[in-house]
Amino acid sequence: MTAMCDVAFLLLTFFMLATKFKPDEPVTVVTPSSINTTLLPDSDVLLFTVDKDGRVFFSMDGQTKRKKLIEDLNTQYKLGLDQKEIRNFIVGSSVGAPIKDLKQYLSLNEDKRKASGLDKGIPTDSANNELGAWIDYGIAAQEGAVSKLKYCIKADNQTPYPKIKEILDTFKKKHIQKLNLVTNLEEPPVGTAAWEEMKATKK
């Protein structure tokens, strides 16, 4: 019994230390429905979240990759980020601010960012398309794992179509043709091939 207690506590300690908690989402997004059952991967993902107002937020997994990305941005754009601000990006979740506001954005905690109004979203218009820069630096941070990289767009059901088109056009200019659109799962329409296939698997 003593040995079993030791094993139980060792397992409990392992799961407490090794569990990766899901980061807070920057905005609430109600995604459209589809019958696709492919799951969103947990790693090697560049995720672009778009809310109903058209604000774009960027997220990427892997603290080592996030460190390289923010250090490259800091050097290229001369942002003057200190170690605390760099650390806030590395351990944080999504970022949704113009690059010029990034220093001030990263100096605040999650609650203060929302109150400050700095989370205006990453600019995607033709005059100042910073989304392309985030894609480039996100790819550069992969360090050899680019072939595994997946590009995911999680847009709200009420996001204006012109905003989605701007995002898709940006990917097209980067010669990225394969994208994953995050949706909610729904039942296939009755009588369709997908419905027949689902019915057959249930038997």
C-alpha positions as CSV (number, residue, x, y, z in Angstrom):
1,M,0.0,0.0,0.0
2,T,2.9,2.4,0.8
3,A,4.3,1.8,-2.6
4,M,1.0,2.4,-4.3
5,C,0.6,5.7,-2.4
6,D,4.0,6.8,-3.6
7,V,3.2,5.9,-7.2
8,A,-0.2,7.8,-7.0
9,F,1.5,10.9,-5.6
10,L,4.3,10.7,-8.2
11,L,1.7,10.5,-11.0
12,L,-0.3,13.4,-9.5
13,T,2.9,15.5,-9.2
14,F,3.8,14.7,-12.8
15,F,0.4,15.7,-14.3
16,M,0.4,18.9,-12.2
17,L,3.8,19.9,-13.5
18,A,3.4,18.7,-17.1
19,T,-0.1,19.9,-17.8
20,K,-0.3,22.6,-20.4
21,F,-3.2,24.9,-19.7
22,K,-5.1,26.5,-22.6
23,P,-4.3,30.2,-22.8
24,D,-7.0,32.8,-22.5
25,E,-8.5,33.8,-25.8
26,P,-8.3,37.6,-26.6
27,V,-11.9,37.9,-27.8
28,T,-15.0,35.7,-27.8
29,V,-15.5,34.3,-31.3
30,V,-18.6,32.4,-32.5
31,T,-17.3,30.3,-35.4
32,P,-19.5,29.2,-38.3
33,S,-20.6,25.5,-38.5
34,S,-19.4,22.8,-40.8
35,I,-19.4,19.0,-41.0
36,N,-15.6,18.7,-41.2
37,T,-14.3,16.5,-38.4
38,T,-10.6,17.4,-38.7
39,L,-9.2,18.6,-35.3
40,L,-7.2,21.7,-34.8
41,P,-3.5,20.6,-34.2
42,D,-1.9,21.4,-30.9
43,S,1.5,22.4,-32.2
44,D,3.2,23.9,-35.2
45,V,0.3,26.3,-35.8
46,L,0.1,30.0,-36.7
47,L,-3.4,31.0,-35.5
48,F,-5.2,34.2,-36.6
49,T,-8.3,35.0,-34.7
50,V,-10.8,37.5,-36.2
51,D,-13.6,38.9,-34.1
52,K,-17.0,40.2,-35.4
53,D,-15.5,43.7,-35.6
54,G,-12.7,42.6,-37.9
55,R,-9.9,42.8,-35.4
56,V,-7.1,40.3,-36.1
57,F,-5.1,38.6,-33.3
58,F,-2.0,36.5,-33.8
59,S,-1.0,33.4,-31.8
60,M,1.8,30.8,-32.1
61,D,2.7,27.8,-29.9
62,G,6.2,27.1,-28.5
63,Q,7.9,29.5,-26.1
64,T,11.3,29.0,-27.9
65,K,9.7,30.0,-31.2
66,R,7.8,32.9,-29.6
67,K,11.1,34.2,-28.1
68,K,12.8,34.2,-31.5
69,L,9.8,35.9,-33.1
70,I,9.6,38.7,-30.6
71,E,13.4,39.2,-30.6
72,D,13.4,39.4,-34.4
73,L,10.6,42.0,-34.4
74,N,12.3,44.0,-31.6
75,T,15.5,44.1,-33.7
76,Q,13.9,44.9,-37.0
77,Y,11.4,47.5,-35.8
78,K,13.7,48.9,-33.0
79,L,10.9,48.6,-30.5
80,G,13.1,48.9,-27.5
81,L,11.4,46.0,-25.6
82,D,12.9,45.2,-22.2
83,Q,13.2,41.7,-20.8
84,K,9.9,41.9,-18.9
85,E,8.0,42.9,-22.1
86,I,9.7,40.1,-24.1
87,R,8.8,37.6,-21.3
88,N,5.2,38.8,-21.4
89,F,5.0,37.9,-25.1
90,I,6.8,34.6,-24.7
91,V,4.4,33.3,-21.9
92,G,1.3,35.2,-23.2
93,S,-1.4,34.1,-25.6
94,S,-2.6,36.2,-28.6
95,V,-1.4,39.6,-29.7
96,G,-3.7,42.1,-31.4
97,A,-2.0,45.5,-31.7
98,P,-0.1,47.4,-34.4
99,I,3.6,46.9,-34.2
100,K,4.2,50.6,-33.2
101,D,2.1,50.0,-30.1
102,L,3.7,46.7,-29.2
103,K,6.0,48.0,-26.5
104,Q,3.1,49.7,-24.6
105,Y,0.8,46.7,-25.3
106,L,3.3,44.2,-23.8
107,S,4.0,46.3,-20.8
108,L,0.4,45.8,-19.6
109,N,-1.3,42.7,-18.2
110,E,-4.3,41.1,-20.0
111,D,-7.0,43.1,-18.1
112,K,-5.3,46.5,-18.6
113,R,-4.8,45.8,-22.3
114,K,-8.5,45.5,-22.9
115,A,-9.2,48.7,-20.9
116,S,-6.4,50.6,-22.7
117,G,-8.0,50.2,-26.1
118,L,-4.6,49.1,-27.5
119,D,-6.0,45.8,-28.8
120,K,-7.2,47.4,-32.0
121,G,-6.1,44.3,-34.0
122,I,-3.2,43.8,-36.4
123,P,-3.6,46.1,-39.5
124,T,-4.5,44.2,-42.7
125,D,-5.4,47.0,-45.1
126,S,-3.3,47.6,-48.2
127,A,-1.8,50.8,-46.9
128,N,-0.4,49.2,-43.7
129,N,-0.6,45.4,-43.9
130,E,1.3,44.2,-40.8
131,L,-0.3,40.8,-41.0
132,G,2.2,39.9,-43.7
133,A,5.1,40.7,-41.3
134,W,3.6,38.5,-38.6
135,I,3.3,35.6,-41.1
136,D,6.9,36.1,-42.2
137,Y,8.4,36.3,-38.7
138,G,6.2,33.4,-37.6
139,I,7.6,31.3,-40.4
140,A,11.2,32.4,-39.6
141,A,10.8,31.4,-36.0
142,Q,10.0,27.8,-36.9
143,E,13.7,27.0,-37.5
144,G,13.5,24.0,-39.8
145,A,9.9,22.9,-39.0
146,V,8.3,25.0,-41.7
147,S,7.0,21.9,-43.6
148,K,4.9,20.9,-40.5
149,L,3.5,24.4,-40.1
150,K,-0.3,24.9,-40.3
151,Y,-2.0,28.2,-40.9
152,C,-5.4,28.5,-39.2
153,I,-8.0,31.2,-39.4
154,K,-10.6,31.4,-36.6
155,A,-13.1,34.0,-37.6
156,D,-16.4,35.0,-36.0
157,N,-19.6,34.1,-37.9
158,Q,-20.4,37.8,-38.2
159,T,-16.9,39.0,-39.4
160,P,-17.4,41.2,-42.5
161,Y,-16.3,39.4,-45.6
162,P,-14.0,42.2,-46.9
163,K,-11.9,41.6,-43.8
164,I,-11.6,37.9,-44.5
165,K,-10.7,38.7,-48.1
166,E,-7.9,41.0,-47.0
167,I,-6.5,38.1,-44.8
168,L,-6.8,35.6,-47.6
169,D,-5.2,38.0,-50.1
170,T,-2.3,38.4,-47.7
171,F,-1.7,34.7,-47.6
172,K,-2.0,34.5,-51.4
173,K,0.7,37.2,-51.8
174,K,2.9,35.0,-49.5
175,H,2.2,32.0,-51.9
176,I,0.5,30.2,-49.0
177,Q,-2.5,28.3,-50.6
178,K,-3.3,25.8,-47.9
179,L,-5.3,27.2,-45.0
180,N,-7.4,25.7,-42.2
181,L,-10.6,27.5,-41.3
182,V,-11.7,26.8,-37.7
183,T,-15.5,25.9,-37.4
184,N,-18.0,24.3,-35.1
185,L,-19.0,20.7,-35.8
186,E,-22.6,20.1,-37.0
187,E,-24.6,17.1,-38.3
188,P,-24.3,16.6,-42.0
189,P,-27.5,17.4,-43.9
190,V,-29.9,14.4,-44.3
191,G,-29.5,12.7,-47.7
192,T,-26.0,13.9,-48.5
193,A,-23.0,11.7,-49.1
194,A,-21.5,12.8,-45.7
195,W,-24.8,11.8,-44.0
196,E,-24.8,8.4,-45.6
197,E,-21.1,7.9,-44.6
198,M,-21.9,8.9,-41.0
199,K,-24.9,6.5,-40.9
200,A,-22.8,3.7,-42.2
201,T,-20.0,4.2,-39.6
202,K,-22.6,4.1,-36.8
203,K,-23.9,0.6,-37.8
